[in-house]
């Protein structure tokens, strides 16, 4: 059903700028929160979501992070995915979400890289994750298809890591939010009216001015542009990331974990095929509407890296490829969540640097709690507060792919 381009009201308690995964997560959890009975407007510039990060995600979930809070966020994500219908009120129409736990495999080729894996595994295990370290000999025994030349250590967890049907989760959140009274419109925010330490209204391209109590910046790679409308800066920029789906002439006889190779290429099982991804060779900011592809990347970098690590993949046929955008936090590759300290009613849910899709349940729930009751209830997300940026206290996430 087509969305209207004009809101039904002139004022809302909460206006969410961006209706893709993060904006919709906040909308649904607000609608479902017993302490919130306000009005919510979601403004989405492209309801087809064709060029959104949500549409280009690889939809995977992992616990192998280097910051404890990210592990905890993903642990809730696993619980949520595995119990989706229960979390959605046991509605019999809501499906169970498909989850394929093929696991992640981080490979280290240096002493420093191995030490990072050891420290991360100890922390992850302390939080209950099933991550285990594997020597080259153990890797060869369990995953004989790898060429382990130069590899000194692996880190693997197959218990709660893999692909999940995030598209269905997003679709049901959006349906349920709208059924609960959240209003979605097709539109573009072109300005914010700020008085002192408060945003009072949003201006739409149509010329419509809508007043608000709180504004949520859920604009993904365009998050810095939205913040600038309020006179604020965010260290978030669009960066290209490539995905390649290929067929192997000699497929493996077991699942391929999402293997994070020291070359920077990652590759995994994708049904009967395989999926690989990487950053461009020159990684930097791009325009939000720049999806031009470097067609030489597959031949020059990706295929050679895959064939070197998995010799059985010497004969591959590329079936599909696309370019998406990370909302890349240049400060520490971690999310910015919660109120901006200079403008407390301007709320952030930005800068996920590639792991936002899997973090949406915890982040949407947390920001909805903050809006509804003024603090986090289930999981303390204050490590993601913006204040760490001007204070020079980065929450550096090293496990970014």
N, C-alpha and C positions, 0 to 999 in steps of 0.2 A: 504494500500500500504506500502510495506516494505521501511524503510528508508535506505539511503546509509550510509556507515561507514566512508566515506572520504568527507571532505568539498570540494566544487567546487572552492574555492578561497584559497589563502595563507594568506589573511589579511581581517579583518572585522572591521567596526566601533564599533560594539557592539557584544560581545560574552556572551551568557546567559548560565550559567552552571546549568542545570536542566530544563526539559521541561514539568513538571507537572503543577499544577494549577497556582502557582506564576510565574514561568518562562514564561508560555504561556500568562498570563495576561500582563506581561511587553511587550512581543513580539507583542501581538495584539495592545495594546495601542500605542506602538511606531509606528507600521505600519500605524495606523490610525491618528497619530498626524500630523497636517499640517506643523509643523515646522521641521519635520525630514524626510530626504530623504537618510539616510545612509544605509549601509549593516548590516544585523543582522544574526548571526549564533546561533542556539539553540543546545546545546549538551545534549542529554538525554541517560543515561546509559541503560534504559530499556523502550523502546517505548510501551511495553504492559502495563506499569504502574501498574503491578500486585501487587507489594509490596510497592507502593508509599502511602504516607498519603492521597493523592487525591483519591485513589481507596478505602480507608477504611473510608472515612468521613461519618458522618451522615447527612451532607448537611442541616444544620439548620442555621437560621438567627435570631438575636435578637438585641434589643437595651438596654437591661438591663446589662450595664457595670457600673463600678465605676469611670472610667476616662472619662471626657467629650469628648476627641478626639475619643475614641472608639465608643461612641454613634454617633458622627457625621459620622464616617467611615461607620457604619452600616446603618445610614439613607440614605447615598448615595447608599449603597448596595440594600436597599429596592426599592429605585427609579429605580435603574438599572434593577433589576429583574422584576419589574412590567412593565417596558417599554423597554424590551430587544430588540425587533425588531426595535424600533425607534433608540436606541443607535447603532444598527448595520446597520444604513443607510437605514432603511425601506425596506430592502431586503425582498421580499415576500416569499423567500424560508426559511428565518429564522423563527423559530417557536416562539410563545409566550411561556414563561416559566411557568410551573405549580408551583403554590405557595399555600401551605395549612397553613393558619394562625391560628394554634391551640393555639399559645401563649406559654410563659414560666411562670412558677410559682416557685418562690424562697420561701422556707419555713424556718423561723428562729425559733430556739428552745431556744435561750439565749437572755438576755437583750442586750449584745454587738452585736449579730447577727441582732437583730431587729433594733438597732440604725444604723448599716451599711445599711440596707434596706431603712430606712427613709432618710438618707443622700443621698443615690443614687437616690431614687425616686424624691426627690426635684430637684436634678441636672438634671435628665432625663426629668422631666416635664418642666423645664426651657428651655430645648432645643427642646421642642415640642413633646416628646414621650408621649404615652398614658398610661404609667405605673401608677398603682393605688395600694394603700396599703389596705389590707383586714385583719380585726380582725378575731379571731377564729370564732366568731359568723357569720360574713359575709362569711367566707370560708365555714362554715357548710351549709349556705343557698344556696350558688351557686355551691358548689362542695360537695354534701352530701356523696360521696363515700370515702372521706378522713377520716382516724382516726387521730384526731387532738390532741391526748394526747401529751403534752409537747410543742406544737406549740404555739408561742406567736404572730406571725405576718406572713403574706404572702405578696408577691409582684407579681403582675400579669399584663401582657400586651398582649392582643390578637389582637391588631390592626395591627401590622407589624412584628410579630414574628412567626416563624414556619418553616416548611420544604419548600425548593425550589429545583427545578431541576438543581442543580449545574453541573451535568454530561453533560447535553445538552449545558450549557453555556461554559464549558471547551471545548467541542467538536467543537462548532462553532467558538470560539476564535482561536483554532488551525487551523481549515480549512481556516478561513479568513486571518489569519496571513500568512499562506503558499501561499495562492492565491495572497497576496500583495507583495510577494517576500522574506519573511522570510524563511531562510533555516534551516531545521531540519536534524540532523544526529543522528544515533545511535553510541554512543561512550562514553568513560569515560575519564574525565580529570584526569591525574595522576601528573601534576605539573604545576606550574605557574612561569614564568620568571619575576623577579622583579628587576628593576634598581632604586635604591633610593626610591622615593615616588611614583613610578609608576609601574604597571604591564604591561609588554610589549607583552607577548605572553602566550598562553596555550599549554601544551604538552598533546597529546592524547595517550592512551594506544597503539595505532597502531604505535607510533613513530612520527606521524605527528606533526609538530610545526606550530601553527597558530598565527600570530601577531594580535594585537587588539588596538583599541582606548580606549575602556572601557569594563570592565568585570562585569557581574551581578552574584552575588552568590545567586542562587535560588535553592539550593541543599537540602532544607527541613531538615530532621533530620541529614543529612550529612554536614550541613552548616559549622560546626566547622572544619571538616576535610578539606574542601575547603579553608577556611580562613587560616588554618595552612600552606597550600602550599604557601601562600603569606607572611608567617612569622607573622601572626596576630592571635589573640585569640578571640573567641566568646563564651559567656556563654550559649551555646545552646547544648542540648544533646537529643538523642532519649529516649523517655519514653513510655512504653506500656500503651495502653488504650483498654479496652474490650467493645465489643458490643454484646448484646444478643437480638434476635428476638423471641418472644414467643406468644403463643395463650392462651387466657383465656377461661376457661370453662364457665364463666359467664362474658361476656364482658360488659363494661359500656354502658349506653344509651346516652352518650355524649362524645365529644372529650376529651381526657386526655391531658391537657397542659404538656409541657415538665417540669416535676416536679423535681426540684433540692432539694432532701431530705437532712436533716442534717446528715444522715448516710454517705453521699458521693455518694450514688447511684442516678442516674437520670433515669426517665422513661417517655415515651410519647406514644401517638397514632402513629401507623404506618400502615395506611390503615385499613384492617380488623384485623390486629394484633397489637402488641405493641413492642416497642424497649426500651431497658435499656442499661445503660453503667456505667462504673466506672473505677477508677484506681486500680492497683493491691494492695494487702494489704501491700506489701513492695514496695514502689514506689521509683525507682532510675534509673540511667542510664543503658541502655542496648546496645548491639552491634546493628548497623543499620540493620543487617540481622537476628536478633533474634526475631522470631515471635512465639516462643513456648508458648503454653497456659497453664494456671493454671486451670485445669478442675474442681477443687473443688470450685472455686470462686462462681459459680452460686448457688450451694447448700449451701455453708457456709455463704455467704454475700448477694448476690443480691436478690435471691428469698425471704429469710426471711425479708429483708428490704422492699421489695415491698409489701409483704403480710401484714406486720405490718402497713404500711401507707395506704394501700388500701385493707381492709379485703375481699372485693369481689374477689380479686385475690389470693384466697387460693388454687385454683386448676389451675395450669399453665402447659403448655407443651412447652418446649424449642424446637424451630424449626431450629435455625441457630445461630452461634456465630463466632466471629472472633477477632483477635488482630491486632490493628494498632499502629502507632507511632505518638506521639506528637513531634514536634520540640520545645522542652521545654526550655524557657529562664529562667535559674535558678536565674537570677538577679531580675526580677520583673514580669515575666510571660506576657510580652508585646513585641510587634514586634520591630525589629531593621531594620530601613529603611533609605536608603540614603547613601551617600559616607562615607567610613571609613576615619576618620580624618588623619590617618597616610599615607594612600594610596588613595587619592581622586578619582582615576579612578577605584577603586574597590568598587562596589556598593552593598549594603546589602538589602536583602528582606527576613529576617530570623526571627526565634524565635517566631512564632505566638502562641505557647502554646495551640493549639486546636481550635482557632477561626480564622484561616487563610482563610478557604474556603469562609466564608461569607465576609471576608474583602478584597478578591481578587480584586473586581472592583475598589475600592478606592485606594488600594495599587499599583495595576498595573498601573492605570492611573497616580498616583502621581509620581512613579519612572520614568515612561516614560516622563512625563513633565520635570523632573529634567535632564534627559539625553538629551532631545530635546532642551531645552531653558535655562537650568542651574538654575532653581528655580521651586517651586511649583506654580501652577496657580489656580486650582479650590479649593483645600483644603490644608491648611498648615499642612504638616506632620512632621514638625521639632520636635514636642515632641517625635517622635520615633527615633531621631538621636542617633547614637552610643555614642556620647560624654557624655551622661548622665551616662554611665557605669563607666569609669575611674574617673569621677567627683564625684561619689558617690551620684548621685541624681536620685534614681530609680523612674520610673513611674509605681508604683505598681498597678496592676490590681487584685482586690479582687474577681471579679465575674468570676472565671475560673472553669470550670467543667471537 
